[in-house]
Amino acid sequence: MTKRDQNWLDELPEAFKIYRDGRVVDEVECIVPDLAGMSRGKTMPVRIFNPDHETYLPISIFYQTITGKDVEMEIANQWAEGDMVLKPDMSSARAVPWAKTPTLQVIHDLFNRDGTPVSIAPRNVLRRVMGLYAEQGWRPVVAPELEFYLIKPNLDPNEPIQPPVGRTGRRGSSNQSYSMSAVDEYGSVIDTIYDYAQDAGLAIDTVIQEDGAGQVEINLTHGDPLRLADQVFYFKRIIREAALNHGMFATFMAKPMRDQPGSAMHVHQSIVDIHTGDNIFSDGNGDISELFLYFIGGCQKYLPRALPLLAPYVNSYRRFESESSAPTNFSWGYDNRATGLRVPNSGAQDRRVENRVVGVDCNPYLAIAVGLACGYLGMMEKINPGEPAAGELEGEEYAIPTTLDEALDLFEEATELREVMGEEFCMIYGEVKYEELRHFHREISPWEREHLLLNV
């Protein structure tokens, strides 16, 4: 056994050393995000693992719907299910704070047996887009905001979801946006989220109460897109486990309750020059730059065709109903939350675009990648945006598709975008989504049973 084999645990981030506190580490979780953004992988004893370790998973984990159903596609030898090679990214190593014994989780990168990256792996899709920026001497910076619901455990899918009971013994009520007492109502869960995040070495910027009953928002500090996508990936698991610790569920469905607001993952985006660190969305005088406008123009043109990556399920589109506060357009405006592309008040170095259409049910790697891809196309093609919108919008010139059916058809025809994201990935992602849609349309809903059973 080499010195590296013996000492790699001592080279882990400081947060893990504090969490470990001299205890013997038991297991290592070797994980990858799937198309839905959920963890897949293997667990092994720590004595077997080292940073040079390789493990394997079949590529067919990317051929399944959210229900676990396999999707037949025109792929040569599809069900030979060849192995992908998993190599650990040790910079992603984090504690598993809810484990009974000290446990490490590490996100792995995926490669083919010939050493090339697996093009359909979400983390590699994001890397592909970031590589296009690097070729221009640019570095994207993002900051996601996660909305989610704490709910009463829902054990029967046929029953409606309900808000949880808080510390007062009462169920949460809606329209309590930014209420400190509403946050305090679920303070024990929030405290556990903070504790788990600290053990994992993850930073939380702010926590607020959103409009919905039991709806919470966590904002993350801006940074590198891949690292922030990793954080969202980790935080979703942390939040679920913290809620379970207190007898609740946490859900990242876009619209879990009919009469409550939906949940978004707003993404703030800016671009800096690799060499100078200057924000390219501002010119030398501190005013908006042409590249800033082109970025917005690209988003307006291409994001409507990319909606299945921002709103990936039938439920995602329920968030866009007429009475919802969620934007249903890709208009842009200064400090205007009625627009899908909001430009917050900021100085020259902090100038950014906030994409408010993204649902929290997205895969964070793919949502961040496609937002940057659309902006990139705008800058390359020098696409001018429409005029900034002031006040509430009428007509919505840049309206989004209102159903997954329509969105998938637009995605299938998005030639330029598919080239940037990778055609193989886009084909497989689209086929999986079409299969999920077919499966949904075969279901008989409670509404149909209630209103059609005896009345037609």
JONOR-V958420 format. One line per field, one symbol per residue. burial: + if it has 16 or more other ideal C-beta (glycine too) atoms within 10 Angstrom, else -. Layout:
burial = ???
This chain:
burial = -------++--++-++--++----+++++++++++++--++----+--++--+-+-+-++++++++----+---+--------+++++---+++++++---++++++++++-----++++++++++++++-++----+++++++++++++++--------++++++-----+-+-+-----+--++--++-+++-+++++++-+---+++++++++++++-+--++-++++++++++++++++-+--++++++++++--+++++++++++++------++++-----++-++++++++++++++++++++++++++++++-----++++++++--+-++++++----+--+++++++++++++++++++++++++++++---+-+---+---+--+-+-++--+--++-+++-+-+++-+++--+++++++++++++--+----------------
